[in-house]
Amino acid sequence: MSINATLIIQMIVFLILVGFTMKYVWPPIAKALDERASKIAAGLSAADKAKADLAVANQRVEQQLSAARTDAAKRLADAERLAQQMVEEAKGRASEEAAKIIAAARA
């Protein structure tokens, strides 16, 4: 099997092409791939931070809602107690007034 000059020239041209590609074409591609990977990593990091911030905000909202519910229940209980007190006072005044009317009628 003989190796002729065409095969040798093709091998040399191929090696030149590989060298040119490795020196001038591959570095920008590798740089672009690295930049893209870092942007993706930054995006994922930002998404994780946003998720953590959302969890904290949700917890704070739940605490505020719980406090508001507790405050509303307390105010409702106070209002019911005050209404009951007012009813009792009105009943007391009505009983006194009735007693006065009955006493006046008997006199």
Gaussian input, Z-matrix of N, CA and C with variables (Angstrom, degrees):
# hf/3-21g

backbone

0 1
 N
 C     1     B1
 C     2     B2     1     A1
 N     3     B3     2     A2     1     D1
 C     4     B4     3     A3     2     D2
 C     5     B5     4     A4     3     D3
 N     6     B6     5     A5     4     D4
 C     7     B7     6     A6     5     D5
 C     8     B8     7     A7     6     D6
 N     9     B9     8     A8     7     D7
 C    10    B10     9     A9     8     D8
 C    11    B11    10    A10     9     D9
 N    12    B12    11    A11    10    D10
 C    13    B13    12    A12    11    D11
 C    14    B14    13    A13    12    D12
 N    15    B15    14    A14    13    D13
 C    16    B16    15    A15    14    D14
 C    17    B17    16    A16    15    D15
 N    18    B18    17    A17    16    D16
 C    19    B19    18    A18    17    D17
 C    20    B20    19    A19    18    D18
 N    21    B21    20    A20    19    D19
 C    22    B22    21    A21    20    D20
 C    23    B23    22    A22    21    D21
 N    24    B24    23    A23    22    D22
 C    25    B25    24    A24    23    D23
 C    26    B26    25    A25    24    D24
 N    27    B27    26    A26    25    D25
 C    28    B28    27    A27    26    D26
 C    29    B29    28    A28    27    D27
 N    30    B30    29    A29    28    D28
 C    31    B31    30    A30    29    D29
 C    32    B32    31    A31    30    D30
 N    33    B33    32    A32    31    D31
 C    34    B34    33    A33    32    D32
 C    35    B35    34    A34    33    D33
 N    36    B36    35    A35    34    D34
 C    37    B37    36    A36    35    D35
 C    38    B38    37    A37    36    D36
 N    39    B39    38    A38    37    D37
 C    40    B40    39    A39    38    D38
 C    41    B41    40    A40    39    D39
 N    42    B42    41    A41    40    D40
 C    43    B43    42    A42    41    D41
 C    44    B44    43    A43    42    D42
 N    45    B45    44    A44    43    D43
 C    46    B46    45    A45    44    D44
 C    47    B47    46    A46    45    D45
 N    48    B48    47    A47    46    D46
 C    49    B49    48    A48    47    D47
 C    50    B50    49    A49    48    D48
 N    51    B51    50    A50    49    D49
 C    52    B52    51    A51    50    D50
 C    53    B53    52    A52    51    D51
 N    54    B54    53    A53    52    D52
 C    55    B55    54    A54    53    D53
 C    56    B56    55    A55    54    D54
 N    57    B57    56    A56    55    D55
 C    58    B58    57    A57    56    D56
 C    59    B59    58    A58    57    D57
 N    60    B60    59    A59    58    D58
 C    61    B61    60    A60    59    D59
 C    62    B62    61    A61    60    D60
 N    63    B63    62    A62    61    D61
 C    64    B64    63    A63    62    D62
 C    65    B65    64    A64    63    D63
 N    66    B66    65    A65    64    D64
 C    67    B67    66    A66    65    D65
 C    68    B68    67    A67    66    D66
 N    69    B69    68    A68    67    D67
 C    70    B70    69    A69    68    D68
 C    71    B71    70    A70    69    D69
 N    72    B72    71    A71    70    D70
 C    73    B73    72    A72    71    D71
 C    74    B74    73    A73    72    D72
 N    75    B75    74    A74    73    D73
 C    76    B76    75    A75    74    D74
 C    77    B77    76    A76    75    D75
 N    78    B78    77    A77    76    D76
 C    79    B79    78    A78    77    D77
 C    80    B80    79    A79    78    D78
 N    81    B81    80    A80    79    D79
 C    82    B82    81    A81    80    D80
 C    83    B83    82    A82    81    D81
 N    84    B84    83    A83    82    D82
 C    85    B85    84    A84    83    D83
 C    86    B86    85    A85    84    D84
 N    87    B87    86    A86    85    D85
 C    88    B88    87    A87    86    D86
 C    89    B89    88    A88    87    D87
 N    90    B90    89    A89    88    D88
 C    91    B91    90    A90    89    D89
 C    92    B92    91    A91    90    D90
 N    93    B93    92    A92    91    D91
 C    94    B94    93    A93    92    D92
 C    95    B95    94    A94    93    D93
 N    96    B96    95    A95    94    D94
 C    97    B97    96    A96    95    D95
 C    98    B98    97    A97    96    D96
 N    99    B99    98    A98    97    D97
 C   100   B100    99    A99    98    D98
 C   101   B101   100   A100    99    D99
 N   102   B102   101   A101   100   D100
 C   103   B103   102   A102   101   D101
 C   104   B104   103   A103   102   D102
 N   105   B105   104   A104   103   D103
 C   106   B106   105   A105   104   D104
 C   107   B107   106   A106   105   D105
 N   108   B108   107   A107   106   D106
 C   109   B109   108   A108   107   D107
 C   110   B110   109   A109   108   D108
 N   111   B111   110   A110   109   D109
 C   112   B112   111   A111   110   D110
 C   113   B113   112   A112   111   D111
 N   114   B114   113   A113   112   D112
 C   115   B115   114   A114   113   D113
 C   116   B116   115   A115   114   D114
 N   117   B117   116   A116   115   D115
 C   118   B118   117   A117   116   D116
 C   119   B119   118   A118   117   D117
 N   120   B120   119   A119   118   D118
 C   121   B121   120   A120   119   D119
 C   122   B122   121   A121   120   D120
 N   123   B123   122   A122   121   D121
 C   124   B124   123   A123   122   D122
 C   125   B125   124   A124   123   D123
 N   126   B126   125   A125   124   D124
 C   127   B127   126   A126   125   D125
 C   128   B128   127   A127   126   D126
 N   129   B129   128   A128   127   D127
 C   130   B130   129   A129   128   D128
 C   131   B131   130   A130   129   D129
 N   132   B132   131   A131   130   D130
 C   133   B133   132   A132   131   D131
 C   134   B134   133   A133   132   D132
 N   135   B135   134   A134   133   D133
 C   136   B136   135   A135   134   D134
 C   137   B137   136   A136   135   D135
 N   138   B138   137   A137   136   D136
 C   139   B139   138   A138   137   D137
 C   140   B140   139   A139   138   D138
 N   141   B141   140   A140   139   D139
 C   142   B142   141   A141   140   D140
 C   143   B143   142   A142   141   D141
 N   144   B144   143   A143   142   D142
 C   145   B145   144   A144   143   D143
 C   146   B146   145   A145   144   D144
 N   147   B147   146   A146   145   D145
 C   148   B148   147   A147   146   D146
 C   149   B149   148   A148   147   D147
 N   150   B150   149   A149   148   D148
 C   151   B151   150   A150   149   D149
 C   152   B152   151   A151   150   D150
 N   153   B153   152   A152   151   D151
 C   154   B154   153   A153   152   D152
 C   155   B155   154   A154   153   D153
 N   156   B156   155   A155   154   D154
 C   157   B157   156   A156   155   D155
 C   158   B158   157   A157   156   D156
 N   159   B159   158   A158   157   D157
 C   160   B160   159   A159   158   D158
 C   161   B161   160   A160   159   D159
 N   162   B162   161   A161   160   D160
 C   163   B163   162   A162   161   D161
 C   164   B164   163   A163   162   D162
 N   165   B165   164   A164   163   D163
 C   166   B166   165   A165   164   D164
 C   167   B167   166   A166   165   D165
 N   168   B168   167   A167   166   D166
 C   169   B169   168   A168   167   D167
 C   170   B170   169   A169   168   D168
 N   171   B171   170   A170   169   D169
 C   172   B172   171   A171   170   D170
 C   173   B173   172   A172   171   D171
 N   174   B174   173   A173   172   D172
 C   175   B175   174   A174   173   D173
 C   176   B176   175   A175   174   D174
 N   177   B177   176   A176   175   D175
 C   178   B178   177   A177   176   D176
 C   179   B179   178   A178   177   D177
 N   180   B180   179   A179   178   D178
 C   181   B181   180   A180   179   D179
 C   182   B182   181   A181   180   D180
 N   183   B183   182   A182   181   D181
 C   184   B184   183   A183   182   D182
 C   185   B185   184   A184   183   D183
 N   186   B186   185   A185   184   D184
 C   187   B187   186   A186   185   D185
 C   188   B188   187   A187   186   D186
 N   189   B189   188   A188   187   D187
 C   190   B190   189   A189   188   D188
 C   191   B191   190   A190   189   D189
 N   192   B192   191   A191   190   D190
 C   193   B193   192   A192   191   D191
 C   194   B194   193   A193   192   D192
 N   195   B195   194   A194   193   D193
 C   196   B196   195   A195   194   D194
 C   197   B197   196   A196   195   D195
 N   198   B198   197   A197   196   D196
 C   199   B199   198   A198   197   D197
 C   200   B200   199   A199   198   D198
 N   201   B201   200   A200   199   D199
 C   202   B202   201   A201   200   D200
 C   203   B203   202   A202   201   D201
 N   204   B204   203   A203   202   D202
 C   205   B205   204   A204   203   D203
 C   206   B206   205   A205   204   D204
 N   207   B207   206   A206   205   D205
 C   208   B208   207   A207   206   D206
 C   209   B209   208   A208   207   D207
 N   210   B210   209   A209   208   D208
 C   211   B211   210   A210   209   D209
 C   212   B212   211   A211   210   D210
 N   213   B213   212   A212   211   D211
 C   214   B214   213   A213   212   D212
 C   215   B215   214   A214   213   D213
 N   216   B216   215   A215   214   D214
 C   217   B217   216   A216   215   D215
 C   218   B218   217   A217   216   D216
 N   219   B219   218   A218   217   D217
 C   220   B220   219   A219   218   D218
 C   221   B221   220   A220   219   D219
 N   222   B222   221   A221   220   D220
 C   223   B223   222   A222   221   D221
 C   224   B224   223   A223   222   D222
 N   225   B225   224   A224   223   D223
 C   226   B226   225   A225   224   D224
 C   227   B227   226   A226   225   D225
 N   228   B228   227   A227   226   D226
 C   229   B229   228   A228   227   D227
 C   230   B230   229   A229   228   D228
 N   231   B231   230   A230   229   D229
 C   232   B232   231   A231   230   D230
 C   233   B233   232   A232   231   D231
 N   234   B234   233   A233   232   D232
 C   235   B235   234   A234   233   D233
 C   236   B236   235   A235   234   D234
 N   237   B237   236   A236   235   D235
 C   238   B238   237   A237   236   D236
 C   239   B239   238   A238   237   D237
 N   240   B240   239   A239   238   D238
 C   241   B241   240   A240   239   D239
 C   242   B242   241   A241   240   D240
 N   243   B243   242   A242   241   D241
 C   244   B244   243   A243   242   D242
 C   245   B245   244   A244   243   D243
 N   246   B246   245   A245   244   D244
 C   247   B247   246   A246   245   D245
 C   248   B248   247   A247   246   D246
 N   249   B249   248   A248   247   D247
 C   250   B250   249   A249   248   D248
 C   251   B251   250   A250   249   D249
 N   252   B252   251   A251   250   D250
 C   253   B253   252   A252   251   D251
 C   254   B254   253   A253   252   D252
 N   255   B255   254   A254   253   D253
 C   256   B256   255   A255   254   D254
 C   257   B257   256   A256   255   D255
 N   258   B258   257   A257   256   D256
 C   259   B259   258   A258   257   D257
 C   260   B260   259   A259   258   D258
 N   261   B261   260   A260   259   D259
 C   262   B262   261   A261   260   D260
 C   263   B263   262   A262   261   D261
 N   264   B264   263   A263   262   D262
 C   265   B265   264   A264   263   D263
 C   266   B266   265   A265   264   D264
 N   267   B267   266   A266   265   D265
 C   268   B268   267   A267   266   D266
 C   269   B269   268   A268   267   D267
 N   270   B270   269   A269   268   D268
 C   271   B271   270   A270   269   D269
 C   272   B272   271   A271   270   D270
 N   273   B273   272   A272   271   D271
 C   274   B274   273   A273   272   D272
 C   275   B275   274   A274   273   D273
 N   276   B276   275   A275   274   D274
 C   277   B277   276   A276   275   D275
 C   278   B278   277   A277   276   D276
 N   279   B279   278   A278   277   D277
 C   280   B280   279   A279   278   D278
 C   281   B281   280   A280   279   D279
 N   282   B282   281   A281   280   D280
 C   283   B283   282   A282   281   D281
 C   284   B284   283   A283   282   D282
 N   285   B285   284   A284   283   D283
 C   286   B286   285   A285   284   D284
 C   287   B287   286   A286   285   D285
 N   288   B288   287   A287   286   D286
 C   289   B289   288   A288   287   D287
 C   290   B290   289   A289   288   D288
 N   291   B291   290   A290   289   D289
 C   292   B292   291   A291   290   D290
 C   293   B293   292   A292   291   D291
 N   294   B294   293   A293   292   D292
 C   295   B295   294   A294   293   D293
 C   296   B296   295   A295   294   D294
 N   297   B297   296   A296   295   D295
 C   298   B298   297   A297   296   D296
 C   299   B299   298   A298   297   D297
 N   300   B300   299   A299   298   D298
 C   301   B301   300   A300   299   D299
 C   302   B302   301   A301   300   D300
 N   303   B303   302   A302   301   D301
 C   304   B304   303   A303   302   D302
 C   305   B305   304   A304   303   D303
 N   306   B306   305   A305   304   D304
 C   307   B307   306   A306   305   D305
 C   308   B308   307   A307   306   D306
 N   309   B309   308   A308   307   D307
 C   310   B310   309   A309   308   D308
 C   311   B311   310   A310   309   D309
 N   312   B312   311   A311   310   D310
 C   313   B313   312   A312   311   D311
 C   314   B314   313   A313   312   D312
 N   315   B315   314   A314   313   D313
 C   316   B316   315   A315   314   D314
 C   317   B317   316   A316   315   D315
 N   318   B318   317   A317   316   D316
 C   319   B319   318   A318   317   D317
 C   320   B320   319   A319   318   D318

   B1=1.4263
   B2=1.5318
   B3=1.2678
   B4=1.4600
   B5=1.5287
   B6=1.2959
   B7=1.4604
   B8=1.5206
   B9=1.3221
   B10=1.4556
   B11=1.5276
   B12=1.2837
   B13=1.4621
   B14=1.5270
   B15=1.3231
   B16=1.4635
   B17=1.5186
   B18=1.3224
   B19=1.4630
   B20=1.5268
   B21=1.2916
   B22=1.4599
   B23=1.5276
   B24=1.3316
   B25=1.4632
   B26=1.5259
   B27=1.3289
   B28=1.4709
   B29=1.5275
   B30=1.3237
   B31=1.4620
   B32=1.5296
   B33=1.3245
   B34=1.4649
   B35=1.5263
   B36=1.3375
   B37=1.4668
   B38=1.5264
   B39=1.3196
   B40=1.4721
   B41=1.5244
   B42=1.3405
   B43=1.4602
   B44=1.5311
   B45=1.3359
   B46=1.4679
   B47=1.5286
   B48=1.3267
   B49=1.4674
   B50=1.5264
   B51=1.3233
   B52=1.4669
   B53=1.5241
   B54=1.3188
   B55=1.4663
   B56=1.5226
   B57=1.3359
   B58=1.4626
   B59=1.5302
   B60=1.3188
   B61=1.4678
   B62=1.5190
   B63=1.3184
   B64=1.4637
   B65=1.5296
   B66=1.3328
   B67=1.4576
   B68=1.5279
   B69=1.3307
   B70=1.4601
   B71=1.5335
   B72=1.2997
   B73=1.4705
   B74=1.5278
   B75=1.3000
   B76=1.4709
   B77=1.5321
   B78=1.3347
   B79=1.4749
   B80=1.5349
   B81=1.3538
   B82=1.4746
   B83=1.5342
   B84=1.3091
   B85=1.4706
   B86=1.5210
   B87=1.3313
   B88=1.4676
   B89=1.5232
   B90=1.3533
   B91=1.4613
   B92=1.5306
   B93=1.3171
   B94=1.4672
   B95=1.5250
   B96=1.3243
   B97=1.4653
   B98=1.5296
   B99=1.3374
   B100=1.4685
   B101=1.5309
   B102=1.3479
   B103=1.4647
   B104=1.5275
   B105=1.3082
   B106=1.4662
   B107=1.5274
   B108=1.3198
   B109=1.4680
   B110=1.5244
   B111=1.3463
   B112=1.4661
   B113=1.5247
   B114=1.3350
   B115=1.4679
   B116=1.5257
   B117=1.3102
   B118=1.4687
   B119=1.5214
   B120=1.3294
   B121=1.4717
   B122=1.5268
   B123=1.3348
   B124=1.4697
   B125=1.5247
   B126=1.3181
   B127=1.4624
   B128=1.5173
   B129=1.3149
   B130=1.4674
   B131=1.5225
   B132=1.3284
   B133=1.4638
   B134=1.5256
   B135=1.3246
   B136=1.4669
   B137=1.5257
   B138=1.3182
   B139=1.4650
   B140=1.5262
   B141=1.3277
   B142=1.4701
   B143=1.5244
   B144=1.3360
   B145=1.4681
   B146=1.5258
   B147=1.3229
   B148=1.4652
   B149=1.5213
   B150=1.3227
   B151=1.4645
   B152=1.5265
   B153=1.3258
   B154=1.4675
   B155=1.5251
   B156=1.3407
   B157=1.4687
   B158=1.5225
   B159=1.3205
   B160=1.4633
   B161=1.5216
   B162=1.3169
   B163=1.4676
   B164=1.5253
   B165=1.3301
   B166=1.4717
   B167=1.5240
   B168=1.3316
   B169=1.4679
   B170=1.5277
   B171=1.3243
   B172=1.4684
   B173=1.5205
   B174=1.3146
   B175=1.4678
   B176=1.5243
   B177=1.3337
   B178=1.4636
   B179=1.5331
   B180=1.3232
   B181=1.4693
   B182=1.5212
   B183=1.3260
   B184=1.4682
   B185=1.5220
   B186=1.3304
   B187=1.4630
   B188=1.5226
   B189=1.3239
   B190=1.4617
   B191=1.5247
   B192=1.3268
   B193=1.4638
   B194=1.5205
   B195=1.3153
   B196=1.4588
   B197=1.5223
   B198=1.3315
   B199=1.4686
   B200=1.5205
   B201=1.3255
   B202=1.4665
   B203=1.5254
   B204=1.3334
   B205=1.4714
   B206=1.5271
   B207=1.3262
   B208=1.4646
   B209=1.5240
   B210=1.3283
   B211=1.4630
   B212=1.5286
   B213=1.3244
   B214=1.4652
   B215=1.5236
   B216=1.3298
   B217=1.4668
   B218=1.5267
   B219=1.3334
   B220=1.4689
   B221=1.5214
   B222=1.3286
   B223=1.4655
   B224=1.5259
   B225=1.3149
   B226=1.4619
   B227=1.5228
   B228=1.3205
   B229=1.4664
   B230=1.5246
   B231=1.3360
   B232=1.4687
   B233=1.5245
   B234=1.3286
   B235=1.4647
   B236=1.5245
   B237=1.3333
   B238=1.4673
   B239=1.5279
   B240=1.3266
   B241=1.4619
   B242=1.5277
   B243=1.3208
   B244=1.4593
   B245=1.5252
   B246=1.3301
   B247=1.4664
   B248=1.5208
   B249=1.3186
   B250=1.4703
   B251=1.5280
   B252=1.3254
   B253=1.4609
   B254=1.5298
   B255=1.3295
   B256=1.4642
   B257=1.5253
   B258=1.3266
   B259=1.4689
   B260=1.5183
   B261=1.3386
   B262=1.4643
   B263=1.5291
   B264=1.3359
   B265=1.4632
   B266=1.5249
   B267=1.3175
   B268=1.4679
   B269=1.5217
   B270=1.3362
   B271=1.4703
   B272=1.5242
   B273=1.3258
   B274=1.4648
   B275=1.5226
   B276=1.3370
   B277=1.4659
   B278=1.5240
   B279=1.3203
   B280=1.4674
   B281=1.5187
   B282=1.3265
   B283=1.4725
   B284=1.5206
   B285=1.3411
   B286=1.4663
   B287=1.5271
   B288=1.3219
   B289=1.4676
   B290=1.5203
   B291=1.3381
   B292=1.4717
   B293=1.5185
   B294=1.3306
   B295=1.4645
   B296=1.5236
   B297=1.3343
   B298=1.4623
   B299=1.5274
   B300=1.3362
   B301=1.4668
   B302=1.5235
   B303=1.3299
   B304=1.4759
   B305=1.5210
   B306=1.3256
   B307=1.4702
   B308=1.5212
   B309=1.3294
   B310=1.4603
   B311=1.5176
   B312=1.3228
   B313=1.4625
   B314=1.5129
   B315=1.3235
   B316=1.4587
   B317=1.5334
   B318=1.2588
   B319=1.4670
   B320=1.4872
   A1=108.56
   A2=114.87
   A3=117.76
   A4=110.71
   A5=114.19
   A6=120.51
   A7=105.96
   A8=115.26
   A9=117.29
   A10=110.96
   A11=117.02
   A12=123.16
   A13=111.91
   A14=118.25
   A15=120.97
   A16=110.77
   A17=116.61
   A18=119.87
   A19=110.76
   A20=117.41
   A21=120.90
   A22=110.01
   A23=117.73
   A24=121.05
   A25=109.99
   A26=116.67
   A27=119.63
   A28=110.99
   A29=117.48
   A30=120.68
   A31=110.45
   A32=117.02
   A33=120.86
   A34=110.18
   A35=117.26
   A36=121.09
   A37=109.71
   A38=117.03
   A39=120.27
   A40=110.68
   A41=117.15
   A42=120.51
   A43=111.24
   A44=117.16
   A45=120.36
   A46=109.72
   A47=116.47
   A48=121.06
   A49=110.87
   A50=117.02
   A51=120.59
   A52=109.85
   A53=117.67
   A54=121.42
   A55=111.43
   A56=116.99
   A57=120.97
   A58=110.70
   A59=115.35
   A60=119.60
   A61=110.65
   A62=117.30
   A63=120.39
   A64=111.52
   A65=117.58
   A66=119.79
   A67=112.61
   A68=118.40
   A69=120.46
   A70=115.02
   A71=118.18
   A72=120.08
   A73=111.11
   A74=116.57
   A75=119.46
   A76=114.34
   A77=121.82
   A78=120.32
   A79=114.33
   A80=120.44
   A81=117.83
   A82=112.74
   A83=116.37
   A84=119.62
   A85=109.81
   A86=116.59
   A87=120.13
   A88=110.54
   A89=116.50
   A90=120.06
   A91=110.25
   A92=117.29
   A93=120.94
   A94=110.64
   A95=116.81
   A96=120.08
   A97=111.12
   A98=116.42
   A99=119.81
   A100=111.35
   A101=116.22
   A102=119.35
   A103=111.04
   A104=115.86
   A105=119.74
   A106=110.40
   A107=117.04
   A108=120.34
   A109=110.68
   A110=116.66
   A111=118.57
   A112=110.84
   A113=118.49
   A114=120.89
   A115=110.79
   A116=116.36
   A117=119.90
   A118=109.97
   A119=116.51
   A120=119.83
   A121=110.48
   A122=117.08
   A123=120.26
   A124=110.25
   A125=116.90
   A126=120.53
   A127=112.00
   A128=116.32
   A129=119.67
   A130=111.00
   A131=116.05
   A132=119.73
   A133=110.50
   A134=116.43
   A135=120.15
   A136=110.71
   A137=116.89
   A138=120.16
   A139=110.79
   A140=116.74
   A141=119.81
   A142=111.13
   A143=116.16
   A144=119.80
   A145=110.25
   A146=116.45
   A147=119.88
   A148=110.74
   A149=116.37
   A150=119.73
   A151=110.66
   A152=116.33
   A153=120.00
   A154=110.70
   A155=116.59
   A156=120.10
   A157=110.87
   A158=116.68
   A159=120.49
   A160=110.92
   A161=116.60
   A162=119.57
   A163=110.59
   A164=116.56
   A165=120.22
   A166=110.24
   A167=116.46
   A168=120.10
   A169=110.82
   A170=116.72
   A171=119.80
   A172=111.04
   A173=116.42
   A174=119.84
   A175=110.42
   A176=116.55
   A177=120.55
   A178=110.63
   A179=116.66
   A180=120.57
   A181=110.31
   A182=116.85
   A183=119.68
   A184=110.98
   A185=116.85
   A186=120.05
   A187=110.67
   A188=116.66
   A189=120.06
   A190=110.96
   A191=116.79
   A192=119.86
   A193=110.84
   A194=116.45
   A195=120.08
   A196=110.44
   A197=116.31
   A198=119.93
   A199=110.66
   A200=116.98
   A201=120.45
   A202=110.68
   A203=116.36
   A204=119.28
   A205=110.47
   A206=116.29
   A207=120.38
   A208=110.50
   A209=116.52
   A210=120.67
   A211=110.76
   A212=116.73
   A213=120.05
   A214=110.75
   A215=116.88
   A216=119.95
   A217=110.41
   A218=116.75
   A219=120.57
   A220=110.30
   A221=116.80
   A222=119.85
   A223=110.98
   A224=116.96
   A225=120.44
   A226=110.42
   A227=116.68
   A228=120.16
   A229=110.47
   A230=116.80
   A231=120.16
   A232=110.92
   A233=116.45
   A234=120.19
   A235=110.77
   A236=116.46
   A237=119.51
   A238=110.58
   A239=116.67
   A240=120.22
   A241=110.22
   A242=117.20
   A243=121.29
   A244=111.01
   A245=116.51
   A246=119.87
   A247=110.27
   A248=116.51
   A249=119.85
   A250=110.22
   A251=116.68
   A252=121.34
   A253=110.00
   A254=116.45
   A255=119.75
   A256=110.94
   A257=117.21
   A258=121.01
   A259=109.74
   A260=115.98
   A261=119.36
   A262=110.79
   A263=116.90
   A264=119.88
   A265=110.87
   A266=116.82
   A267=120.25
   A268=110.42
   A269=116.36
   A270=119.46
   A271=110.01
   A272=116.39
   A273=120.78
   A274=110.91
   A275=116.57
   A276=119.62
   A277=111.34
   A278=116.05
   A279=119.44
   A280=110.34
   A281=116.72
   A282=119.49
   A283=110.25
   A284=116.34
   A285=119.53
   A286=110.68
   A287=116.14
   A288=120.36
   A289=110.76
   A290=115.39
   A291=119.09
   A292=110.37
   A293=115.98
   A294=119.44
   A295=110.28
   A296=117.48
   A297=120.54
   A298=111.13
   A299=115.73
   A300=119.52
   A301=109.91
   A302=116.11
   A303=119.73
   A304=109.57
   A305=117.65
   A306=120.79
   A307=110.26
   A308=116.67
   A309=119.95
   A310=110.92
   A311=116.04
   A312=119.75
   A313=110.43
   A314=118.86
   A315=122.24
   A316=110.88
   A317=117.39
   A318=119.15
   A319=113.97
   D1=125.34
   D2=-177.14
   D3=-109.09
   D4=141.95
   D5=177.87
   D6=-98.83
   D7=117.39
   D8=-178.97
   D9=-93.26
   D10=176.87
   D11=-174.99
   D12=-66.77
   D13=-31.50
   D14=-179.37
   D15=-63.42
   D16=-43.25
   D17=179.48
   D18=-64.24
   D19=-41.08
   D20=179.43
   D21=-65.14
   D22=-43.00
   D23=178.85
   D24=-64.20
   D25=-41.19
   D26=177.77
   D27=-61.87
   D28=-39.81
   D29=178.16
   D30=-64.99
   D31=-42.38
   D32=179.37
   D33=-63.93
   D34=-44.67
   D35=179.18
   D36=-63.12
   D37=-41.06
   D38=178.69
   D39=-62.51
   D40=-44.03
   D41=178.88
   D42=-64.57
   D43=-37.53
   D44=176.21
   D45=-64.18
   D46=-42.83
   D47=178.65
   D48=-62.50
   D49=-43.25
   D50=178.10
   D51=-63.49
   D52=-44.67
   D53=178.83
   D54=-61.51
   D55=-45.50
   D56=178.87
   D57=-61.90
   D58=-44.08
   D59=-179.84
   D60=-63.42
   D61=-43.82
   D62=-178.60
   D63=-67.68
   D64=-30.50
   D65=-176.63
   D66=-87.87
   D67=-39.99
   D68=-171.56
   D69=-112.56
   D70=-26.03
   D71=-175.90
   D72=-96.94
   D73=-46.41
   D74=-174.52
   D75=-66.36
   D76=-41.58
   D77=-178.96
   D78=-57.05
   D79=-45.54
   D80=177.06
   D81=-63.53
   D82=-36.11
   D83=178.23
   D84=-66.20
   D85=-44.78
   D86=179.05
   D87=-63.64
   D88=-39.86
   D89=178.60
   D90=-63.29
   D91=-44.20
   D92=179.05
   D93=-62.55
   D94=-40.42
   D95=178.34
   D96=-65.05
   D97=-40.92
   D98=178.19
   D99=-65.07
   D100=-42.61
   D101=178.03
   D102=-61.98
   D103=-42.25
   D104=179.27
   D105=-63.67
   D106=-41.94
   D107=179.05
   D108=-63.32
   D109=-40.14
   D110=179.48
   D111=-69.03
   D112=-36.90
   D113=176.45
   D114=-64.34
   D115=-40.78
   D116=178.26
   D117=-64.38
   D118=-43.31
   D119=178.95
   D120=-63.11
   D121=-40.86
   D122=178.41
   D123=-64.98
   D124=-40.11
   D125=177.93
   D126=-63.77
   D127=-41.82
   D128=177.93
   D129=-66.14
   D130=-38.58
   D131=177.48
   D132=-64.16
   D133=-43.16
   D134=178.44
   D135=-64.21
   D136=-37.89
   D137=178.46
   D138=-65.60
   D139=-41.02
   D140=177.34
   D141=-63.87
   D142=-41.59
   D143=178.57
   D144=-64.28
   D145=-42.28
   D146=179.16
   D147=-63.85
   D148=-37.94
   D149=178.26
   D150=-64.91
   D151=-41.37
   D152=177.91
   D153=-65.77
   D154=-41.83
   D155=177.65
   D156=-62.60
   D157=-39.18
   D158=178.42
   D159=-64.59
   D160=-40.37
   D161=178.56
   D162=-63.45
   D163=-41.55
   D164=178.26
   D165=-64.60
   D166=-42.81
   D167=179.56
   D168=-64.53
   D169=-41.39
   D170=177.94
   D171=-62.74
   D172=-39.85
   D173=178.61
   D174=-64.85
   D175=-42.27
   D176=178.80
   D177=-63.84
   D178=-40.83
   D179=178.31
   D180=-63.81
   D181=-42.35
   D182=178.43
   D183=-62.08
   D184=-40.43
   D185=178.07
   D186=-63.92
   D187=-42.90
   D188=179.79
   D189=-66.11
   D190=-40.58
   D191=177.69
   D192=-64.08
   D193=-41.18
   D194=178.43
   D195=-62.66
   D196=-43.37
   D197=178.27
   D198=-63.77
   D199=-40.11
   D200=179.37
   D201=-65.86
   D202=-40.84
   D203=178.22
   D204=-63.92
   D205=-43.28
   D206=178.84
   D207=-62.21
   D208=-44.10
   D209=179.44
   D210=-63.78
   D211=-42.13
   D212=179.15
   D213=-64.02
   D214=-41.84
   D215=178.89
   D216=-64.07
   D217=-39.60
   D218=178.87
   D219=-64.83
   D220=-44.80
   D221=179.89
   D222=-64.43
   D223=-39.14
   D224=178.14
   D225=-64.42
   D226=-42.76
   D227=178.37
   D228=-63.81
   D229=-41.45
   D230=177.64
   D231=-63.02
   D232=-41.86
   D233=179.59
   D234=-64.65
   D235=-41.84
   D236=178.29
   D237=-64.68
   D238=-41.15
   D239=178.65
   D240=-63.88
   D241=-43.36
   D242=178.87
   D243=-64.21
   D244=-41.43
   D245=178.20
   D246=-63.62
   D247=-42.71
   D248=178.45
   D249=-62.62
   D250=-40.71
   D251=178.69
   D252=-63.56
   D253=-41.99
   D254=179.10
   D255=-64.86
   D256=-38.86
   D257=178.03
   D258=-63.94
   D259=-43.91
   D260=179.62
   D261=-63.14
   D262=-42.11
   D263=177.96
   D264=-63.52
   D265=-41.34
   D266=179.06
   D267=-64.57
   D268=-40.23
   D269=177.29
   D270=-63.00
   D271=-42.01
   D272=179.02
   D273=-62.07
   D274=-46.19
   D275=178.34
   D276=-64.17
   D277=-39.07
   D278=178.90
   D279=-65.30
   D280=-39.97
   D281=177.91
   D282=-63.97
   D283=-42.80
   D284=178.35
   D285=-62.87
   D286=-44.11
   D287=179.71
   D288=-63.47
   D289=-40.48
   D290=178.23
   D291=-64.08
   D292=-40.90
   D293=178.95
   D294=-64.00
   D295=-39.54
   D296=178.20
   D297=-64.84
   D298=-42.22
   D299=-179.47
   D300=-65.18
   D301=-42.67
   D302=179.33
   D303=-65.01
   D304=-42.15
   D305=179.27
   D306=-64.27
   D307=-39.51
   D308=179.23
   D309=-68.14
   D310=-35.84
   D311=-179.95
   D312=-70.32
   D313=-34.06
   D314=-179.76
   D315=-77.66
   D316=-23.73
   D317=-176.21
   D318=-83.81

